[in-house]
Amino acid sequence: MVKKMAKVRISQVRSTIGRPERQKRTIKALGLGKIDKSVEVEMTPQIAGMVNKVSHLVSVTEL
């Protein structure tokens, strides 16, 4: 039986200008890149780890 993960909306709220390259690549991997852009994804452990690394640049809301 497959367990459903929670859906979340991740929005970029701060710029990546002046941030380390690793954080810029994490933002791109999440599907973001511009302020106020949002994506809806399932909260897997991989996504949770990426959000944790750039938590100061994004906001997360549960759907």
N, CA, C, O and CB atoms as a CASP TS submission, in Angstrom:
PFRMAT TS
TARGET T0000
AUTHOR 0000-0000-0000
METHOD Language model
MODEL 1
PARENT N/A
ATOM      1  N   MET     1       0.838  -1.178   0.000  1.00  0.00           N
ATOM      2  CA  MET     1       0.000   0.000   0.000  1.00  0.00           C
ATOM      3  C   MET     1       0.886   1.245   0.000  1.00  0.00           C
ATOM      4  O   MET     1       1.815   1.347   0.801  1.00  0.00           O
ATOM      5  CB  MET     1      -0.955  -0.004   1.216  1.00  0.00           C
ATOM      6  N   VAL     2       0.607   2.171  -0.876  1.00  0.00           N
ATOM      7  CA  VAL     2       1.399   3.391  -1.013  1.00  0.00           C
ATOM      8  C   VAL     2       0.796   4.487  -0.144  1.00  0.00           C
ATOM      9  O   VAL     2      -0.400   4.767  -0.220  1.00  0.00           O
ATOM     10  CB  VAL     2       1.470   3.846  -2.496  1.00  0.00           C
ATOM     11  N   LYS     3       1.636   5.103   0.681  1.00  0.00           N
ATOM     12  CA  LYS     3       1.175   6.188   1.547  1.00  0.00           C
ATOM     13  C   LYS     3       1.299   7.509   0.800  1.00  0.00           C
ATOM     14  O   LYS     3       2.341   7.798   0.213  1.00  0.00           O
ATOM     15  CB  LYS     3       1.985   6.230   2.875  1.00  0.00           C
ATOM     16  N   LYS     4       0.232   8.315   0.820  1.00  0.00           N
ATOM     17  CA  LYS     4       0.253   9.616   0.152  1.00  0.00           C
ATOM     18  C   LYS     4       1.019  10.618   1.004  1.00  0.00           C
ATOM     19  O   LYS     4       0.838  10.695   2.219  1.00  0.00           O
ATOM     20  CB  LYS     4      -1.186  10.122  -0.119  1.00  0.00           C
ATOM     21  N   MET     5       1.881  11.384   0.339  1.00  0.00           N
ATOM     22  CA  MET     5       2.606  12.454   1.014  1.00  0.00           C
ATOM     23  C   MET     5       1.750  13.720   0.985  1.00  0.00           C
ATOM     24  O   MET     5       0.877  13.874   0.130  1.00  0.00           O
ATOM     25  CB  MET     5       3.997  12.701   0.344  1.00  0.00           C
ATOM     26  N   ALA     6       2.009  14.609   1.916  1.00  0.00           N
ATOM     27  CA  ALA     6       1.279  15.869   1.979  1.00  0.00           C
ATOM     28  C   ALA     6       1.704  16.772   0.826  1.00  0.00           C
ATOM     29  O   ALA     6       2.886  16.852   0.491  1.00  0.00           O
ATOM     30  CB  ALA     6       1.513  16.572   3.335  1.00  0.00           C
ATOM     31  N   LYS     7       0.730  17.450   0.225  1.00  0.00           N
ATOM     32  CA  LYS     7       1.036  18.422  -0.826  1.00  0.00           C
ATOM     33  C   LYS     7       1.322  19.759  -0.170  1.00  0.00           C
ATOM     34  O   LYS     7       0.640  20.158   0.774  1.00  0.00           O
ATOM     35  CB  LYS     7      -0.137  18.544  -1.853  1.00  0.00           C
ATOM     36  N   VAL     8       2.338  20.452  -0.676  1.00  0.00           N
ATOM     37  CA  VAL     8       2.697  21.760  -0.141  1.00  0.00           C
ATOM     38  C   VAL     8       2.934  22.728  -1.291  1.00  0.00           C
ATOM     39  O   VAL     8       3.247  22.323  -2.411  1.00  0.00           O
ATOM     40  CB  VAL     8       3.951  21.666   0.763  1.00  0.00           C
ATOM     41  N   ARG     9       2.780  24.006  -0.995  1.00  0.00           N
ATOM     42  CA  ARG     9       3.107  25.063  -1.954  1.00  0.00           C
ATOM     43  C   ARG     9       4.366  25.745  -1.435  1.00  0.00           C
ATOM     44  O   ARG     9       4.405  26.236  -0.306  1.00  0.00           O
ATOM     45  CB  ARG     9       1.910  26.096  -2.134  1.00  0.00           C
ATOM     46  N   ILE    10       5.397  25.765  -2.284  1.00  0.00           N
ATOM     47  CA  ILE    10       6.659  26.413  -1.927  1.00  0.00           C
ATOM     48  C   ILE    10       6.764  27.676  -2.767  1.00  0.00           C
ATOM     49  O   ILE    10       6.690  27.616  -3.994  1.00  0.00           O
ATOM     50  CB  ILE    10       7.899  25.460  -2.160  1.00  0.00           C
ATOM     51  N   SER    11       6.937  28.817  -2.110  1.00  0.00           N
ATOM     52  CA  SER    11       7.037  30.108  -2.791  1.00  0.00           C
ATOM     53  C   SER    11       8.371  30.752  -2.463  1.00  0.00           C
ATOM     54  O   SER    11       8.802  30.745  -1.310  1.00  0.00           O
ATOM     55  CB  SER    11       5.870  31.042  -2.389  1.00  0.00           C
ATOM     56  N   GLN    12       9.025  31.305  -3.470  1.00  0.00           N
ATOM     57  CA  GLN    12      10.267  32.031  -3.230  1.00  0.00           C
ATOM     58  C   GLN    12       9.918  33.443  -2.775  1.00  0.00           C
ATOM     59  O   GLN    12       9.155  34.143  -3.439  1.00  0.00           O
ATOM     60  CB  GLN    12      11.164  32.058  -4.510  1.00  0.00           C
ATOM     61  N   VAL    13      10.476  33.858  -1.646  1.00  0.00           N
ATOM     62  CA  VAL    13      10.160  35.168  -1.093  1.00  0.00           C
ATOM     63  C   VAL    13      11.374  36.091  -1.023  1.00  0.00           C
ATOM     64  O   VAL    13      11.223  37.292  -0.800  1.00  0.00           O
ATOM     65  CB  VAL    13       9.567  35.010   0.281  1.00  0.00           C
ATOM     66  N   ARG    14      12.577  35.545  -1.211  1.00  0.00           N
ATOM     67  CA  ARG    14      13.784  36.370  -1.187  1.00  0.00           C
ATOM     68  C   ARG    14      14.643  36.029  -2.393  1.00  0.00           C
ATOM     69  O   ARG    14      14.531  34.943  -2.961  1.00  0.00           O
ATOM     70  CB  ARG    14      14.579  36.163   0.130  1.00  0.00           C
ATOM     71  N   SER    15      15.501  36.966  -2.778  1.00  0.00           N
ATOM     72  CA  SER    15      16.352  36.820  -3.946  1.00  0.00           C
ATOM     73  C   SER    15      17.554  35.916  -3.655  1.00  0.00           C
ATOM     74  O   SER    15      17.978  35.758  -2.509  1.00  0.00           O
ATOM     75  CB  SER    15      16.825  38.188  -4.420  1.00  0.00           C
ATOM     76  N   THR    16      18.086  35.333  -4.725  1.00  0.00           N
ATOM     77  CA  THR    16      19.295  34.511  -4.588  1.00  0.00           C
ATOM     78  C   THR    16      20.558  35.315  -4.905  1.00  0.00           C
ATOM     79  O   THR    16      21.656  34.759  -4.913  1.00  0.00           O
ATOM     80  CB  THR    16      19.212  33.286  -5.511  1.00  0.00           C
ATOM     81  N   ILE    17      20.414  36.608  -5.164  1.00  0.00           N
ATOM     82  CA  ILE    17      21.586  37.446  -5.449  1.00  0.00           C
ATOM     83  C   ILE    17      22.483  37.468  -4.221  1.00  0.00           C
ATOM     84  O   ILE    17      22.025  37.729  -3.109  1.00  0.00           O
ATOM     85  CB  ILE    17      21.164  38.899  -5.852  1.00  0.00           C
ATOM     86  N   GLY    18      23.752  37.193  -4.431  1.00  0.00           N
ATOM     87  CA  GLY    18      24.713  37.209  -3.342  1.00  0.00           C
ATOM     88  C   GLY    18      24.713  35.948  -2.496  1.00  0.00           C
ATOM     89  O   GLY    18      25.424  35.883  -1.492  1.00  0.00           O
ATOM     90  N   ARG    19      23.938  34.952  -2.875  1.00  0.00           N
ATOM     91  CA  ARG    19      23.879  33.693  -2.139  1.00  0.00           C
ATOM     92  C   ARG    19      24.886  32.708  -2.722  1.00  0.00           C
ATOM     93  O   ARG    19      25.279  32.846  -3.880  1.00  0.00           O
ATOM     94  CB  ARG    19      22.450  33.099  -2.178  1.00  0.00           C
ATOM     95  N   PRO    20      25.310  31.717  -1.940  1.00  0.00           N
ATOM     96  CA  PRO    20      26.229  30.698  -2.456  1.00  0.00           C
ATOM     97  C   PRO    20      25.625  29.932  -3.634  1.00  0.00           C
ATOM     98  O   PRO    20      24.408  29.773  -3.726  1.00  0.00           O
ATOM     99  CB  PRO    20      26.608  29.722  -1.343  1.00  0.00           C
ATOM    100  N   GLU    21      26.480  29.468  -4.518  1.00  0.00           N
ATOM    101  CA  GLU    21      26.036  28.742  -5.715  1.00  0.00           C
ATOM    102  C   GLU    21      25.184  27.529  -5.346  1.00  0.00           C
ATOM    103  O   GLU    21      24.240  27.200  -6.065  1.00  0.00           O
ATOM    104  CB  GLU    21      27.245  28.295  -6.547  1.00  0.00           C
ATOM    105  N   ARG    22      25.495  26.875  -4.262  1.00  0.00           N
ATOM    106  CA  ARG    22      24.743  25.696  -3.835  1.00  0.00           C
ATOM    107  C   ARG    22      23.280  26.046  -3.543  1.00  0.00           C
ATOM    108  O   ARG    22      22.379  25.278  -3.880  1.00  0.00           O
ATOM    109  CB  ARG    22      25.394  25.073  -2.591  1.00  0.00           C
ATOM    110  N   GLN    23      23.048  27.194  -2.923  1.00  0.00           N
ATOM    111  CA  GLN    23      21.677  27.614  -2.645  1.00  0.00           C
ATOM    112  C   GLN    23      20.956  27.992  -3.931  1.00  0.00           C
ATOM    113  O   GLN    23      19.763  27.719  -4.070  1.00  0.00           O
ATOM    114  CB  GLN    23      21.665  28.792  -1.666  1.00  0.00           C
ATOM    115  N   LYS    24      21.649  28.607  -4.862  1.00  0.00           N
ATOM    116  CA  LYS    24      21.042  28.953  -6.150  1.00  0.00           C
ATOM    117  C   LYS    24      20.606  27.693  -6.889  1.00  0.00           C
ATOM    118  O   LYS    24      19.522  27.652  -7.472  1.00  0.00           O
ATOM    119  CB  LYS    24      22.027  29.766  -7.015  1.00  0.00           C
ATOM    120  N   ARG    25      21.456  26.662  -6.864  1.00  0.00           N
ATOM    121  CA  ARG    25      21.120  25.407  -7.535  1.00  0.00           C
ATOM    122  C   ARG    25      19.953  24.700  -6.852  1.00  0.00           C
ATOM    123  O   ARG    25      19.141  24.060  -7.520  1.00  0.00           O
ATOM    124  CB  ARG    25      22.337  24.486  -7.569  1.00  0.00           C
ATOM    125  N   THR    26      19.863  24.811  -5.532  1.00  0.00           N
ATOM    126  CA  THR    26      18.751  24.204  -4.798  1.00  0.00           C
ATOM    127  C   THR    26      17.437  24.875  -5.173  1.00  0.00           C
ATOM    128  O   THR    26      16.426  24.198  -5.363  1.00  0.00           O
ATOM    129  CB  THR    26      18.984  24.301  -3.279  1.00  0.00           C
ATOM    130  N   ILE    27      17.444  26.206  -5.280  1.00  0.00           N
ATOM    131  CA  ILE    27      16.245  26.943  -5.698  1.00  0.00           C
ATOM    132  C   ILE    27      15.816  26.490  -7.086  1.00  0.00           C
ATOM    133  O   ILE    27      14.629  26.263  -7.323  1.00  0.00           O
ATOM    134  CB  ILE    27      16.502  28.472  -5.687  1.00  0.00           C
ATOM    135  N   LYS    28      16.775  26.355  -8.013  1.00  0.00           N
ATOM    136  CA  LYS    28      16.456  25.888  -9.371  1.00  0.00           C
ATOM    137  C   LYS    28      15.882  24.473  -9.343  1.00  0.00           C
ATOM    138  O   LYS    28      14.935  24.169 -10.067  1.00  0.00           O
ATOM    139  CB  LYS    28      17.713  25.928 -10.265  1.00  0.00           C
ATOM    140  N   ALA    29      16.459  23.609  -8.504  1.00  0.00           N
ATOM    141  CA  ALA    29      15.998  22.222  -8.418  1.00  0.00           C
ATOM    142  C   ALA    29      14.571  22.134  -7.882  1.00  0.00           C
ATOM    143  O   ALA    29      13.839  21.199  -8.207  1.00  0.00           O
ATOM    144  CB  ALA    29      16.936  21.409  -7.530  1.00  0.00           C
ATOM    145  N   LEU    30      14.181  23.100  -7.067  1.00  0.00           N
ATOM    146  CA  LEU    30      12.805  23.143  -6.566  1.00  0.00           C
ATOM    147  C   LEU    30      11.830  23.684  -7.604  1.00  0.00           C
ATOM    148  O   LEU    30      10.617  23.625  -7.400  1.00  0.00           O
ATOM    149  CB  LEU    30      12.734  23.992  -5.310  1.00  0.00           C
ATOM    150  N   GLY    31      12.341  24.209  -8.715  1.00  0.00           N
ATOM    151  CA  GLY    31      11.472  24.751  -9.760  1.00  0.00           C
ATOM    152  C   GLY    31      11.192  26.223  -9.586  1.00  0.00           C
ATOM    153  O   GLY    31      10.265  26.756 -10.197  1.00  0.00           O
ATOM    154  N   LEU    32      11.982  26.893  -8.758  1.00  0.00           N
ATOM    155  CA  LEU    32      11.801  28.315  -8.516  1.00  0.00           C
ATOM    156  C   LEU    32      12.874  29.098  -9.258  1.00  0.00           C
ATOM    157  O   LEU    32      13.591  28.519 -10.074  1.00  0.00           O
ATOM    158  CB  LEU    32      11.842  28.627  -7.005  1.00  0.00           C
ATOM    159  N   GLY    33      13.006  30.383  -9.005  1.00  0.00           N
ATOM    160  CA  GLY    33      14.027  31.175  -9.660  1.00  0.00           C
ATOM    161  C   GLY    33      13.728  32.659  -9.636  1.00  0.00           C
ATOM    162  O   GLY    33      14.625  33.484  -9.810  1.00  0.00           O
ATOM    163  N   LYS    34      12.478  32.994  -9.421  1.00  0.00           N
ATOM    164  CA  LYS    34      12.096  34.407  -9.344  1.00  0.00           C
ATOM    165  C   LYS    34      11.242  34.608  -8.097  1.00  0.00           C
ATOM    166  O   LYS    34      10.529  33.701  -7.667  1.00  0.00           O
ATOM    167  CB  LYS    34      11.324  34.861 -10.632  1.00  0.00           C
ATOM    168  N   ILE    35      11.320  35.792  -7.530  1.00  0.00           N
ATOM    169  CA  ILE    35      10.541  36.108  -6.343  1.00  0.00           C
ATOM    170  C   ILE    35       9.050  36.014  -6.689  1.00  0.00           C
ATOM    171  O   ILE    35       8.629  36.429  -7.769  1.00  0.00           O
ATOM    172  CB  ILE    35      10.903  37.526  -5.798  1.00  0.00           C
ATOM    173  N   ASP    36       8.270  35.472  -5.771  1.00  0.00           N
ATOM    174  CA  ASP    36       6.820  35.254  -5.882  1.00  0.00           C
ATOM    175  C   ASP    36       6.436  34.088  -6.782  1.00  0.00           C
ATOM    176  O   ASP    36       5.246  33.864  -7.007  1.00  0.00           O
ATOM    177  CB  ASP    36       6.166  36.496  -6.394  1.00  0.00           C
ATOM    178  N   LYS    37       7.409  33.336  -7.308  1.00  0.00           N
ATOM    179  CA  LYS    37       7.066  32.138  -8.063  1.00  0.00           C
ATOM    180  C   LYS    37       6.757  31.021  -7.067  1.00  0.00           C
ATOM    181  O   LYS    37       7.417  30.900  -6.035  1.00  0.00           O
ATOM    182  CB  LYS    37       8.225  31.726  -9.038  1.00  0.00           C
ATOM    183  N   SER    38       5.747  30.205  -7.386  1.00  0.00           N
ATOM    184  CA  SER    38       5.330  29.120  -6.496  1.00  0.00           C
ATOM    185  C   SER    38       5.249  27.815  -7.259  1.00  0.00           C
ATOM    186  O   SER    38       4.989  27.796  -8.462  1.00  0.00           O
ATOM    187  CB  SER    38       3.978  29.437  -5.843  1.00  0.00           C
ATOM    188  N   VAL    39       5.474  26.726  -6.546  1.00  0.00           N
ATOM    189  CA  VAL    39       5.294  25.387  -7.090  1.00  0.00           C
ATOM    190  C   VAL    39       4.549  24.558  -6.058  1.00  0.00           C
ATOM    191  O   VAL    39       4.687  24.778  -4.855  1.00  0.00           O
ATOM    192  CB  VAL    39       6.662  24.731  -7.463  1.00  0.00           C
ATOM    193  N   GLU    40       3.756  23.601  -6.538  1.00  0.00           N
ATOM    194  CA  GLU    40       3.053  22.677  -5.661  1.00  0.00           C
ATOM    195  C   GLU    40       3.674  21.303  -5.840  1.00  0.00           C
ATOM    196  O   GLU    40       3.697  20.764  -6.947  1.00  0.00           O
ATOM    197  CB  GLU    40       1.519  22.652  -5.965  1.00  0.00           C
ATOM    198  N   VAL    41       4.177  20.735  -4.750  1.00  0.00           N
ATOM    199  CA  VAL    41       4.852  19.442  -4.792  1.00  0.00           C
ATOM    200  C   VAL    41       4.432  18.611  -3.591  1.00  0.00           C
ATOM    201  O   VAL    41       3.870  19.126  -2.625  1.00  0.00           O
ATOM    202  CB  VAL    41       6.387  19.620  -4.822  1.00  0.00           C
ATOM    203  N   GLU    42       4.717  17.307  -3.667  1.00  0.00           N
ATOM    204  CA  GLU    42       4.503  16.440  -2.515  1.00  0.00           C
ATOM    205  C   GLU    42       5.720  16.552  -1.608  1.00  0.00           C
ATOM    206  O   GLU    42       6.852  16.598  -2.088  1.00  0.00           O
ATOM    207  CB  GLU    42       4.257  14.959  -2.952  1.00  0.00           C
ATOM    208  N   MET    43       5.492  16.594  -0.302  1.00  0.00           N
ATOM    209  CA  MET    43       6.571  16.772   0.664  1.00  0.00           C
ATOM    210  C   MET    43       7.252  15.436   0.936  1.00  0.00           C
ATOM    211  O   MET    43       6.921  14.740   1.895  1.00  0.00           O
ATOM    212  CB  MET    43       6.035  17.383   1.976  1.00  0.00           C
ATOM    213  N   THR    44       8.203  15.093   0.079  1.00  0.00           N
ATOM    214  CA  THR    44       9.009  13.890   0.268  1.00  0.00           C
ATOM    215  C   THR    44      10.212  14.251   1.142  1.00  0.00           C
ATOM    216  O   THR    44      10.475  15.434   1.357  1.00  0.00           O
ATOM    217  CB  THR    44       9.467  13.290  -1.110  1.00  0.00           C
ATOM    218  N   PRO    45      10.938  13.272   1.643  1.00  0.00           N
ATOM    219  CA  PRO    45      12.140  13.586   2.422  1.00  0.00           C
ATOM    220  C   PRO    45      13.169  14.397   1.626  1.00  0.00           C
ATOM    221  O   PRO    45      13.878  15.226   2.196  1.00  0.00           O
ATOM    222  CB  PRO    45      12.779  12.301   2.916  1.00  0.00           C
ATOM    223  N   GLN    46      13.252  14.161   0.321  1.00  0.00           N
ATOM    224  CA  GLN    46      14.193  14.907  -0.515  1.00  0.00           C
ATOM    225  C   GLN    46      13.790  16.370  -0.617  1.00  0.00           C
ATOM    226  O   GLN    46      14.633  17.256  -0.482  1.00  0.00           O
ATOM    227  CB  GLN    46      14.278  14.288  -1.913  1.00  0.00           C
ATOM    228  N   ILE    47      12.515  16.629  -0.854  1.00  0.00           N
ATOM    229  CA  ILE    47      12.018  18.009  -0.936  1.00  0.00           C
ATOM    230  C   ILE    47      12.173  18.700   0.416  1.00  0.00           C
ATOM    231  O   ILE    47      12.557  19.868   0.478  1.00  0.00           O
ATOM    232  CB  ILE    47      10.532  18.036  -1.391  1.00  0.00           C
ATOM    233  N   ALA    48      11.873  17.979   1.502  1.00  0.00           N
ATOM    234  CA  ALA    48      12.002  18.559   2.840  1.00  0.00           C
ATOM    235  C   ALA    48      13.444  18.974   3.112  1.00  0.00           C
ATOM    236  O   ALA    48      13.681  20.015   3.726  1.00  0.00           O
ATOM    237  CB  ALA    48      11.526  17.560   3.910  1.00  0.00           C
ATOM    238  N   GLY    49      14.399  18.183   2.668  1.00  0.00           N
ATOM    239  CA  GLY    49      15.808  18.521   2.855  1.00  0.00           C
ATOM    240  C   GLY    49      16.203  19.753   2.073  1.00  0.00           C
ATOM    241  O   GLY    49      16.940  20.601   2.576  1.00  0.00           O
ATOM    242  N   MET    50      15.714  19.862   0.831  1.00  0.00           N
ATOM    243  CA  MET    50      16.027  21.043   0.022  1.00  0.00           C
ATOM    244  C   MET    50      15.416  22.293   0.626  1.00  0.00           C
ATOM    245  O   MET    50      16.063  23.340   0.678  1.00  0.00           O
ATOM    246  CB  MET    50      15.530  20.860  -1.412  1.00  0.00           C
ATOM    247  N   VAL    51      14.157  22.192   1.089  1.00  0.00           N
ATOM    248  CA  VAL    51      13.492  23.338   1.707  1.00  0.00           C
ATOM    249  C   VAL    51      14.242  23.763   2.964  1.00  0.00           C
ATOM    250  O   VAL    51      14.371  24.955   3.240  1.00  0.00           O
ATOM    251  CB  VAL    51      12.022  23.002   2.044  1.00  0.00           C
ATOM    252  N   ASN    52      14.734  22.797   3.720  1.00  0.00           N
ATOM    253  CA  ASN    52      15.473  23.107   4.941  1.00  0.00           C
ATOM    254  C   ASN    52      16.745  23.897   4.631  1.00  0.00           C
ATOM    255  O   ASN    52      17.120  24.778   5.404  1.00  0.00           O
ATOM    256  CB  ASN    52      15.822  21.819   5.691  1.00  0.00           C
ATOM    257  N   LYS    53      17.406  23.601   3.528  1.00  0.00           N
ATOM    258  CA  LYS    53      18.646  24.284   3.164  1.00  0.00           C
ATOM    259  C   LYS    53      18.424  25.724   2.710  1.00  0.00           C
ATOM    260  O   LYS    53      19.312  26.563   2.862  1.00  0.00           O
ATOM    261  CB  LYS    53      19.345  23.519   2.073  1.00  0.00           C
ATOM    262  N   VAL    54      17.248  26.017   2.157  1.00  0.00           N
ATOM    263  CA  VAL    54      16.971  27.380   1.676  1.00  0.00           C
ATOM    264  C   VAL    54      15.741  27.966   2.374  1.00  0.00           C
ATOM    265  O   VAL    54      15.014  28.767   1.787  1.00  0.00           O
ATOM    266  CB  VAL    54      16.760  27.379   0.142  1.00  0.00           C
ATOM    267  N   SER    55      15.514  27.569   3.616  1.00  0.00           N
ATOM    268  CA  SER    55      14.311  28.005   4.336  1.00  0.00           C
ATOM    269  C   SER    55      14.247  29.510   4.508  1.00  0.00           C
ATOM    270  O   SER    55      13.161  30.067   4.663  1.00  0.00           O
ATOM    271  CB  SER    55      14.249  27.344   5.691  1.00  0.00           C
ATOM    272  N   HIS    56      15.397  30.180   4.483  1.00  0.00           N
ATOM    273  CA  HIS    56      15.430  31.643   4.625  1.00  0.00           C
ATOM    274  C   HIS    56      15.052  32.349   3.324  1.00  0.00           C
ATOM    275  O   HIS    56      14.882  33.569   3.318  1.00  0.00           O
ATOM    276  CB  HIS    56      16.820  32.099   5.072  1.00  0.00           C
ATOM    277  N   LEU    57      14.917  31.609   2.228  1.00  0.00           N
ATOM    278  CA  LEU    57      14.578  32.199   0.925  1.00  0.00           C
ATOM    279  C   LEU    57      13.158  31.847   0.466  1.00  0.00           C
ATOM    280  O   LEU    57      12.643  32.463  -0.467  1.00  0.00           O
ATOM    281  CB  LEU    57      15.577  31.737  -0.124  1.00  0.00           C
ATOM    282  N   VAL    58      12.523  30.865   1.113  1.00  0.00           N
ATOM    283  CA  VAL    58      11.220  30.381   0.661  1.00  0.00           C
ATOM    284  C   VAL    58      10.223  30.360   1.809  1.00  0.00           C
ATOM    285  O   VAL    58      10.595  30.417   2.981  1.00  0.00           O
ATOM    286  CB  VAL    58      11.347  28.982   0.049  1.00  0.00           C
ATOM    287  N   SER    59       8.940  30.277   1.441  1.00  0.00           N
ATOM    288  CA  SER    59       7.887  30.032   2.424  1.00  0.00           C
ATOM    289  C   SER    59       7.133  28.788   1.984  1.00  0.00           C
ATOM    290  O   SER    59       6.984  28.538   0.788  1.00  0.00           O
ATOM    291  CB  SER    59       6.922  31.268   2.566  1.00  0.00           C
ATOM    292  N   VAL    60       6.655  28.005   2.952  1.00  0.00           N
ATOM    293  CA  VAL    60       5.989  26.747   2.669  1.00  0.00           C
ATOM    294  C   VAL    60       4.612  26.774   3.312  1.00  0.00           C
ATOM    295  O   VAL    60       4.475  27.071   4.499  1.00  0.00           O
ATOM    296  CB  VAL    60       6.823  25.542   3.180  1.00  0.00           C
ATOM    297  N   THR    61       3.583  26.457   2.510  1.00  0.00           N
ATOM    298  CA  THR    61       2.226  26.338   3.047  1.00  0.00           C
ATOM    299  C   THR    61       1.665  24.977   2.652  1.00  0.00           C
ATOM    300  O   THR    61       1.826  24.530   1.517  1.00  0.00           O
ATOM    301  CB  THR    61       1.306  27.494   2.529  1.00  0.00           C
ATOM    302  N   GLU    62       1.009  24.330   3.601  1.00  0.00           N
ATOM    303  CA  GLU    62       0.420  23.026   3.346  1.00  0.00           C
ATOM    304  C   GLU    62      -0.927  23.192   2.661  1.00  0.00           C
ATOM    305  O   GLU    62      -1.694  24.095   2.996  1.00  0.00           O
ATOM    306  CB  GLU    62       0.268  22.231   4.652  1.00  0.00           C
ATOM    307  N   LEU    63      -1.211  22.324   1.706  1.00  0.00           N
ATOM    308  CA  LEU    63      -2.479  22.382   0.966  1.00  0.00           C
ATOM    309  C   LEU    63      -3.470  21.378   1.504  1.00  0.00           C
ATOM    310  O   LEU    63      -4.590  21.286   1.001  1.00  0.00           O
ATOM    311  CB  LEU    63      -2.247  22.133  -0.521  1.00  0.00           C
TER
END
